[in-house]
């Protein structure tokens, strides 16, 4: 904890250079006052994360996994080598801790799981391998993921695609045709001119919720194809970047208007992963994240099925601010 506390202080001092390549719109003449607020918000968010670590009792296994994801993303985004390594160390620690939990072993071996569980487990296996501590349950996780893909040809196309992609990253047989899964993806629909409908503020809440879920699914497709921003868009994804980038800029603005901090932050990060042109994005969107941060460093409770109603938004908002530190100009 002492090392991480020192990291918080370092980030407050070094944040101006943490993300020198985060966006083409970054410039030395950015609003200094706003930049100072962003640096303070990042450090404040990291302090909340340190004070509220995920556990089986607080947030459950999915939060422990997502905490590891958050540290890995921050390690990718941090421009300062020392900060990058400290975030990477936290990522490795969280993955090792998750793999050692008896509850994780039970989860991996349980016969009663939904498609989302299979996705989370194969993602966990991939991340543990990346962290240098492959899961003892990997063979079971892979076999079950392969079985579920073969057994659910008509289930959610995004979950099937992402499970298959992470199996491939594990050098395992994805069972299904990835080109066929890509052709059924949300990204492909956008490329073909059929993006998700983003309803107006006056629309029924259920319509807006459905649109939000579509956007979360889109985020999952992009993070699986880029390995959470660690790989540049190439091949199939590169051929669809232009319409996808345009849509993401629109989606960021929509999520900002909707007031969903977690979704807004995920979209900002995803836009970062595929270099979406955010020059036209109003600085008010990032300032919305700043103004929404609570005195305790969190962004308050948000609408989610997660047991902990705050943690995921803290990670996504903190990482988004870290990523776009230099993008706000007058």
Number of C-alpha atoms within 10 A of each C-alpha: 8 7 8 16 13 10 20 21 13 15 22 17 15 16 25 20 14 22 21 21 15 20 20 14 16 18 13 10 10 16 14 15 8 19 20 15 14 26 21 20 24 27 23 22 27 23 19 17 19 14 10 11 14 23 16 14 9 14 19 15 19 20 20 20 24 21 23 27 20 22 23 26 25 23 24 18 27 25 21 18 11 14 22 19 15 18 24 20 15 18 26 22 16 24 27 19 17 23 20 13 13 10 14 20 16 11 18 22 14 9 9 7 12 9 16 12 15 23 21 20 25 28 23 26 27 21 26 26 17 16 19 11 16 17 22 13 17 19 13 16 24 23 14 18 25 21 13 19 21 13 10 12 11 8 12 14 19 22 21 27 28 26 27 26 23 25 24 15 20 19 10 15 14 23 15 15 10 16 11 10 18 20 13 15 22 23 24 19 15 19 18 11 10 11 16 17 13 19 17 12 11 7 10 10 11 9 14 19 15 15 18 23 13 17 23 16 19 21 24 19 24 22 18 20 21 18 20 21 22 15 13 15 19 13 8 12 19 12 12 17 19 14 17 25 20 15 18 22 19 13 23 23 17 18 24 19 14 17 14 15 24 25 23 30 26 23 25 29 27 25 26 20 22 23 17 22 17 22 15 8 15 13 15 13 18 24 15 15 22 20 12 16 19 13 9 11 20 24 25 16 14 17 11 12 7 14 13 16 16 18 26 24 24 27 27 25 29 29 26 27 24 26 28 25 27 29 23 24 17 9
